[in-house]
Amino acid sequence: MVGIPVRTLDVEGLREWREDPEGLNRAVFAKRKIEETGETVLCWLEDPPGRFSWVCPGCGGLSGGQLGDEAVSGWEEPRWVNSGTRERPTLTPSLGCPGWRNGFCSGHYWLRDGELIQA
């Protein structure tokens, strides 16, 4: 299965990536940008530490998560473990955007070696 490359950015890079000169809805703009470039983005946040944000290729929505010492799945207080590098992350458990949770997006992925693979 072909994955979607994930480019890691800092907070300023994410702001620039999401900047829409056309004034579209941010999710619509992000989805269009992902389709055009063939890649999506993930941002490691420094404040608070251990948090990250990623843009879902399915709907263009921005989602976030928290790293922890052990992987914890579920929707209440999930925690992810990165067994890859910051540039080519491998996160456990899988990533699911809120749209997937609510049934209007196919955004459920495994992030392996810097690529999102449909779960």
C-alpha positions, 0 to 999 in steps of 0.5 A: 500500500502506498503511503502519504509522506509526512513532512515535519515542521515547527510551529512557524512552518505549520502556520506558513503551510496553513496560510491561505491566500485565497481565504478558503476554509482552512480544511478545504485549503489543506486538503487541496494542498495535500492533493497537489503536493502529495504530502501532509504535515506534522508539527512537534509542539514545544509548548506544551512539550510532548504534543503534536499536531497533524493535518488529515489527508482525508478531510484537511482537518488539524488534529493533535495528540500527546506523546507518553511513555506508553501507548494508550489508545481510545478517545478519552486520554490517548497517548502516542509513542514515537519509535522513529525519529522526529523527522521520520516518525513512527507513532503507536497507536494509529491516528484517527482524525475527529472526522473519522471518529464522527463518521464523515472522513476516512482519516484513520492511519498508521504513521510508519517511518514518516508515511501515513498508511490507511488503517 
